[in-house]
Amino acid sequence: MATQRYTDRLNEEIRDVPDEYMPALIDIVHAFRQGVVQKSLEESIQRSLKQAQAGETFPIDTLWDDLDNESDVHSH
């Protein structure tokens, strides 16, 4: 439900923006979204690097075991 409230609030704000400023608003929203995705990616890479440095690794041949089991479940 919270997502809908955010969507409603954003829609209200967007309705009040004059048409000539819409391209700039779209650029701002796009840049914000890209920044959030980039930050998440950087955090994930840093976390993975720390895990590898700490020896928290798995043998390569076991990395896809869960995916294979999951596809077996979905195929039945």
Stockholm file with secondary structure:
# STOCKHOLM 1.0

chainA/1-76         MATQRYTDRLNEEIRDVPDEYMPALIDIVHAFRQGVVQKSLEESIQRSLKQAQAGETFPIDTLWDDLDNESDVHSH
#=GR chainA/1-76 SS CHHHHHHHHHHHHHHTSCGGGHHHHHHHHHHHHHHHHHHHHHHHHHHHHHHHHTTCCCCGGGTTHHHHHHHHHHTC
#=GC SS_cons        CHHHHHHHHHHHHHHTSCGGGHHHHHHHHHHHHHHHHHHHHHHHHHHHHHHHHTTCCCCGGGTTHHHHHHHHHHTC
//
